[in-house]
Amino acid sequence: MESDAVLEDAAAAAGEGEEEQQGEVEVVVPIGAQKHDPAWKHCVMVRSDGRLRLKCAYCGKHFLGGGIHRFKEHLARRPGNACCCPKVPRDVQDTMLRSLDAVAAKKMQRKLAASLSPGDMRRFAAASAPPASVSTASGGTGSPIHMIPLNEVLDFEPMPLEEQRPPVPEGSMRGSSSGKKKRKQVTYAPALPLIPQTRPQHVPPTPQTNLLHGLQHVPPTPQTNPLHQVVMAVDAVAPAEHFEHAAPSEKEQVSVAVGRFLYDAGVPLEAVNSVYFQPMLEAIAAAGGRPEVLSYHDVRGHVLKRSLDDVMSRLEFFRGSWTRTGCSVLADEWITEKGRTLINFSVYCPEGTMFLKSVDATSIVTSSDALYELLKSIVEEVGEKKVVQVITNNSEIHAAAGKKLGETFPTLFWSPCTFQCVDGMLEDFSKVEAISEIISNAKAITGFVYNSAYALNLMKKYLQGKDLLVPAETRAAMNFVTLKNMYSLREALQAMVNSDEWIDLLPNKGGIEASNLVNSLQFWNSCAAVIRITEPLVHLLKLVSSNKRPSMGYVYAGLYKAKAAIKKELVSRNDYMVYWNIIDWRWDNQTPQPPHSAGFILNPLFFDGIRGDISNGIFSGMLDCIERLVSDVKIQDKIQRELHMYRSETAGDFRRQMAIRSRRTLPPAEWWYTYGGACPNLTRLAVRILSQTCSARGCDRTNIPFEQVHDERMNSFERQRMHDLTFVQYNLRLQQRQQRKVKAFDPLSVDYIDVVDDWVVDRCAMFSGPAEQPNWMEINQSVNRITSREPTEDEFESFIEGVDDEMIQGAAQGFQEDDNDPACG
């Protein structure tokens, strides 16, 4: 057969594609000689991730369970227990169908033989006799459903699909007069590929052609007559529900039940990305039988109380480290849909972040005095001696309240949110005319691709399942993260728009513009320049929001690195100062930030740089931290001497080769714990500074009833319950973020609309309507799922790899605007 000739090449190609997609090493396991089922010839047995799997030789699909029977259904394109193979040859499909029918018929006959009387068995045997074959005029075989060939639709007037029943000769239900049993043959229309290999002509989007387009994605699954006749005959003597093959699989039943609950209750579909979703299903399955259903009062009563106790115990664990490493009070300020200004107060330490409470600050944030009183109460609640800094927004009112707070508590700092500063820089960069035009051109490409099912499926084919859009922290970061991702995929995009399949999209609005942009060398060169200018800031934004380790000690060097990259790319002072001014205005060089200066000096990663000259501003910040965070003047003097010892490497373990190597591997605070024994006072100060975060940004607040907590109409008992509910919900979200789970991401989903913004909006359709009638069911479903693995890119490790002596020395001397600056010229 034709399939035998290409089986080996198809299996190799499918294996290579799947390995690339899964990123796992597969070991081929020999199939034993005792495997006689015909389906074994069309699969490969592999060992991956410690488990044996069957791998389709045509499409590369993996099967973990169900045995060879489920794989056979996959090849036969029979829906139910397995997905349909899109690449199986027709002769292989027919063979698998006949094999499945024979197995099913034998199974039913055995059941009937044990349950039916002899008379019923005789009637069943007569009814199940196969009819004579029915020939068509073309010499082929008949089919109960006729699909109109695509070329007929293109050449003639559109006509709807009609179900037609072929003529049945006399005696076909009783057999031929010769007594020979003949199998009824069926003619199938050729299976249309998902994306045609040859260019189809353009078809106007009529209802008929839309229906045909849908059929391309799911070719008809034929049924051969023996099984169909057996089922029809048995219906006369046994109810249909007795047959297991007619019921959906258990997995499908669970999926439908979960989906029905989510739809009915209005739960956001993004809820399945929660790290607690799979444990919930496993707990239900482990209960066995029929678990007792929770009531409305249960989840509001003893379940909530148990969850509150668990969260409170974790809070007590965190409190123990606040004294040892110090902590940061975070004031995450946001505006609700009804216009209220709420502030979520949390406490950060290296062990994790803990949410304290939410405050309605609508009338507070307009006055620096009122805001100061609020911040003062939070500091007193946490403990003055434990707090190293309070991080808030960057407005003038917040700065005034922070200054007053520092006067009241001389042992802590007020700090503006670094995440907000860096995100504001990226937002201002995107508004610069040169960069704005490049972003707009890139959106023209994504807007067209993500609004055409054909183009979107074609993109997934050429990009091997990848997306043009990838997750980002904010809208501003999304612009530059997407540009970088598109640039890395430019060759695959060019192959797509120059393919025969793409030509059919050119008449559509936006198709020609997208093609011209993808093939434009100038466009890609401009993208590369923008990426080199903005990548250090995008990286810094990821770093300050990371939970992997505290970010204090990296920000000052990160800002210098960003300025250096901009100057290196643009060279001319008139060009790079536009961006430098944005950085300076957002960071506000007039407002000293001692913790960042001290963090730079005490970070062992920059040890070699601080042995030379250090700018007065940076060293003054170090001295400010000593005076403010250490109240005892005798200890201040000891720290001064130990700081000199640290810079000159004259004492302790600082010169050890282990200490030198671990400057780039250990978190800074842990490095001081390990090698700072000779300087105990400086070590305690370094740990308190380097254990802090730089961002007040909280986690996702969606569907947490913060606004209801402040509803004055609520009963006092219910208000207390709502406080506890939001306390549990938000802390669970913070713990989920701490576990660094990677969530499934769909740029088309409404769940990500706030970040994706207008990257998936077709600009042409906004004025003239869509080029084709949208149908989401025509889009190939993504297969990425939530995983517990760490992201492939570690923001700290990649930052450290880019640190060299020249960068350290330049950062230690401070930012310079002189064109003769060797560090960034």
Secondary structure by P-SEA (a helix, b strand, c coil): cccccaaaaaaaaaaaaaaaaacbbbbbbbbcccccccccccbbbbbcccbbbbbbcccccccccccaaaaaaaaacccccccccccccaaaaaaaaaaaaaaaaaaaaaaaaacccaaaaaaaaaaacccccccccccccccccccccaaaaaacccccbbbbbccccccccccccccccccbbbbbccccccccccccccccccaaaaaaaaaaaccbbbbccaaaaaaaaacccccccccccccccaaaaaaaaaaaaaaaaccccccccccaaaaaaaaaaaaccccccccaaaaacaaaaaaaaaaaaaaaaaaaacccbbbbbbbbccccccbbbbbbbbbbcccbbbbccccccccccccaaaaaaaaaaaaaaaccccccbbbbcccaaaaaaaaaaaaacccbbbbccaaaaaaaaaaaaaacaaaaaaaaaaaaaaaaaaacaaaaaaaaaaacccccccccccaaaaaaaaaaaaaaaaaaaaaaaacccccccccccaaaaaaaaaacaaaaaaaaaaaaacaaaaaaaaaaacccccccccaaaaaaaaaaaaaaaaccccaaaaaaaaaaaaaccccccaaaaaaaaacccccccccccccaaaaaaaaaaaaaacccaaaaaaaaaaaaaaaaccccccccaaaaaacccccaaaaaaccccccaaaaaaaaaaaaccccccccccccccccccccccccaaaaaaaaaaaaaaaaaaaaaaaacccccccccccccccccccccccccccccccccccccccccccccccccccccccaaaaaaaaccaaaaaaaaacccccccccccc
